[in-house]
Amino acid sequence: MSLKQKTKELLKRRAIAEQGGGDKAIQKQTAMGKMTARERILALLDKDSFHEYDLFVEHDARDFNMEKKILHGDGVITGTGTIYGSPVCVFAQDFTVAGGSLGVMHARKITKIMDHSLKMRVPLIGINDSGGARIQEGVNSLAGYGEIFFRNTLASGVIPQISVILGPCAGGAVYSPALTDFVFVVDQISKMFITGPEVIKTVLGEEITMEELGGALVQAEKTGNAHFYAKNELECFDQIKKLITFIPWHNGQKARAFPPKEPRKEFKIEDIVPSDPKKPYDVRDVIRALVDDSDFFEVQERFAANIVIGFGRINGETVGFVANQPLVLAGVLDTDSSDKAARFIRYCDAFNVPVVTLEDLPGYLPGVDQEHAGVIRHGAKVLYAYSEATVPKITIILRKAYGGGYIAMNSRHLRADFVFAWPTAEIAVMGPEGAANIIFRKEIKEADDPEAMRKQKVKEYKEKFANPYVAAAKGYIDSVIEPETTRRILMHSIEVSANKNVGQPKKKHGIPPF
């Protein structure tokens, strides 16, 4: 056979393999409102940049008549490509081939591209759309998941790992996305759960739909398992592309710098924050007044909204923001917001992203429910994450900074590099009203007009303690600044701390309050 004939045979074999489960299976996938695995990869990556590997891999199962079945690519597509010119490794489970079920060769394809991404130090993107473990392959399927989980852990903090849930992801399969850095979900398409509705009905007698149990909104709003929520797959891919522009390829470098841009004129920082500490405002507008082109890319927008996290750029450089949100629960820290903030801080620290903290909170959320939910343990995660981080850490106290919340939100005592306060800042053990009621309880009780006395004592406490100057006098605040100078001061602080070098005690690793 001539080279020309062999090439022709190659093209024929490739065309068949690229059809995955065939026309009927593809039509069924499309009817569910889902793109095929191959379409997804091509929509995500730069045009003509995808290079596929292991297209002709086949399963080697022999039980339950599996030897008679041909599963093209064994139900998963793997390869490399680029996003805005940046190299990435990618795999996409193909639901048209045996429901995207994971067998031993399927797992080996995934682990091979994972090993490649770690070796080449490039981001890994996994598109999950699978019915779960291939039952016909028994323990080999479980072994495959274990090999994937181990590599997720090995790569953690070394390369960015992104999981995209575009179909079912159930049982043990959910632990791989949970081990990655960012999880993307799409409305009405993504489904994540450990045990499905049928098992729950059988064991507990409770009836619930797949969407109610583990749909996209549930994962984005209630569980916090998802970091980004999209209405459709193309919107999801746009989110991934944008994220890639904010993060580095690996932990040995910084994110790519962009040409600096001034914030948009409609975001005037001095007009956003009311001087009255009881009046709410949207802290995201403060961030937009600080970042280049007012472009803020929020992470976990729908979960634990009392804290805001995400990426922006200052003078062209990527910065991670952690900010209390006075619009929701007055910006208090609770179990969920503590988890949300701590994990993001640790991500930024692992990938050389400076952390800017915007502080305005009355403390930790009180209450029996929070205490019993473990607010002590969860709240300690924030303290641990800030204390452990060695990237540049800068705090701006906008208004309230009370009690344990003041300490937790990247205070000088947790080794913040710079702490600045606006003139509106109130730094104290607790709010003026509560403090006055305790300190002056006897005077208020014995006064002819207790309410008038209480107001007078609250005013006295505010004048004495509820301001930034007492903390500044102790050196806990580096400077009290004018709000309109905040961006310029942040630019300078990030610039001078660019080569920060911190010595840490020798140890294998710490024991965070998981």
URRAGI-V679907 format. One record per helix or strand. SS is the DSSP state (2 for helix, 1 for strand). FROM is the first residue (numbers start at 1). TO is the last residue. If there is no record, write none. Layout:
# URRAGI-V679907
SS&FROM&TO, SS&FROM&TO
This chain:
# URRAGI-V679907
2&3&18, 2&23&31, 2&37&44, 1&51&53, 2&66&68, 2&72&75, 1&76&83, 1&86&93, 2&98&100, 1&102&102, 2&104&120, 1&123&128, 1&133&133, 2&135&137, 2&139&155, 1&159&159, 1&161&165, 1&168&170, 2&171&179, 1&182&186, 1&191&193, 2&197&204, 2&210&214, 1&215&215, 2&216&223, 1&228&230, 2&233&246, 1&250&250, 2&269&272, 2&283&290, 2&292&294, 1&297&299, 1&307&314, 1&317&324, 2&329&331, 1&333&333, 2&335&350, 1&354&361, 1&364&364, 2&368&372, 2&375&388, 1&393&402, 2&403&408, 2&412&414, 1&418&422, 1&426&428, 2&432&439, 2&441&446, 2&450&464, 2&469&473, 1&479&481, 2&483&496
